[in-house]
Amino acid sequence: MSILENVIASRTLFLRCCAVILACAAGLAAVLNTFDAWHLAALPFEMNYEEGNILNAALRIVTGLSPYPDPHAFPNALNPYGPVFYYLVAIPVHVAGAGLLLPRLIVIMAALIAAIFIGLLIRKEGQSPALSIAAGCLFIASPLVYFWMPLLRADLLGLALTLAGMCVFGTKHWRWSVPLFVLALFVKVTLLAGPAAGLAFMIARQQWRRAAWFAAAGLAGILCVFGMAQWLTHGWFSFHIFKTHGDPFSWRLVAWNLGGMVKLDFPLVVLSVCYLAIKGRDRDLSLPALYLLFAALATVTSGKLGSDSNHLLELHAALTLTGSLALASLVERIPHRWLALSTAAGATALLVFVSERNPRVIDERAMLRDCGQVYAFVQRTQGEVLADNVGMLVLTHKPVFISNPFVYRYLVAQGWPDTELRNRVQSRGFAAIVLSSNPLNSPFDNSQRWSAGVLDDIKQNYLPVGHFQCTEANTVLLPAKSENVQ
């Protein structure tokens, strides 16, 4: 019997060979993505709107201020994420000063840790080390993860903690999963899929005492941390977490995001549906299957106007987990060896050559072409600067008057007064204003960052004097009587 015939005859050996091939291909893509993410993280400019807000919150912590102050006070600070990430980012800011590289490396490390835990979850399901490595590499190789890895955002840290909790949940030390799930929630409150899957898993197996302990301990941990945060912030923590999401919600946006996810992860989606079908036929509600279902439900948060594809990262992790398990199950269950060969080979090819196409949606390097000029101008400017790009203000050591323009704009839409801001603009109290839009080519009638009243005041009192290719800092405006930028 030839070597090929021996491989095909042995399902276990065949599966391992496919897993090794998949691990090598996905591993190469993962390594390339990680190195590219490292180089992007080294760029000294804000690449994403939320980066500046997070960096500003960390700087407030370092200087002894609360990240959750009175939201009515000026300068105004609005921080809608949990304290874990803000305080973690404050560590490198305290050590090395306000900068983006070290905080971004936290996110890259979190992505790699999340990939490791996905691999460990595969291993705990009885699969080979090769398939475990392949699954972790597939997670990193994804265009979605590749896009968010170099950005200072909270999602990947929260996801890493959730996956860590799921790994611990499946061991004899399952009680230690509770603090991990609680920490994940205090990174980002939408990360409920992991603990929900764990509770549902216990209930499905009628483990009533364990389920009651798990729920009670989790609730106690949440209330303890929440109560402490409320006390330390004089009651403002709850406002920042729950009342700073005034932007409109759309089910159409949810459907659009899920449609994009299906296109992006089509092979994994198909395999995951197969996994759910297999588990349904076997009447086995496994922890990965439940996690996939709850992660899919959690994507409802992507319907908010301010949401982005980062709200799909947990679903991608769940699809990677269940899709990899489905690949193993298909090889074990399909009776005809050649059908098993063609199915596994086809799935491997799809996963490697279709799902792992990863050109960045927007090339940050090109979008940041003129940022050096804008940042240098802001640094030279005497006086306060109002800007969409909060990271630019922090990095140029300028005071931040409005730390989260997007959130503030929709609070104003709900009835908040913006009198102090408008008075400052009307009196030309800002030495310069830097906007992410181009007011010469776009009307001042609407914005996701500033109310119509503020924009009208800017139009009447400031003149655009320069347009640049720089993320969130495309247009520089000066008071109407000032000279143009040199």
MOHUHU-V939069 format. One line per field, one symbol per residue. phi: phi as a letter, one per 40 degrees, with the letter a starting at -180 (. if undefined). psi: psi as a letter, one per 20 degrees, with the letter a starting at -180 (. if undefined). A space follows every 10 residues. Layout:
phi=???
psi=???
This chain:
phi=.ccccccccc cccccccccc cccccccccc cccccccccc ccccbcbadc dccccccccc cccgcccbcd cccbdcbbbc bccdcdcccc cccccbgcab cccccdcccc cccdcccccc cccccgccdc cccdcccccc ccdccdccdc bcbccccccc ccccccccdc bccdcccccc cccccccacc cbcccccccc cccccfcccc cccccccccc cccccccccc ccbfgcdccc cbbbbcccba cccccccccc ccccbddccc cccccccccc ccfbcccccc cccccccccd ccccdccbcc cbcccccccc ccccccdccc ccbccccccc cccccccccc cccbcccbcc dbcccccbdb cdcccccccc cchcbcaccc dcccccgccb cbcadccccc cccchccbdc cccccccfcc cabbbcbbcc bbcccaacbb cdcccccccc bbbcbabbca dgacbbbbdd cccccc
psi=prgghgghho gghgghgghg gghgghgghg ggggghhghh hipkqpiqgi ghgghgghhg ghjjqqimao iiqpqppooj rriggghghh ghhhgjrorh gghhhggghh ghgggghggh hghhjjrqhg hggggghhgh iqhghhhigj qnqighgggg hghgghghhj rikhhihghg hggghjgpii migghggggh ggghjkmggg gggggggggg gghggggghg ghjkjighgh gijkliqqqp hhhgggghgh ggggkgghgg hhggghgghg hilnnrghgh ggghhghiih iiiqhiraih iighggghhg ghgghhgghg hhhphphhhg ghgggggggg ggighkplpq gpohghijgj hgggghghhh ppaqppqhnh hggghjkqqo gohmhgghgh hhhjippkgg ghghghjlip hqpoqirnih ipqliqqihq rhgghhgghh iqppiqpqnp pjlhppqqqh jqrrp.
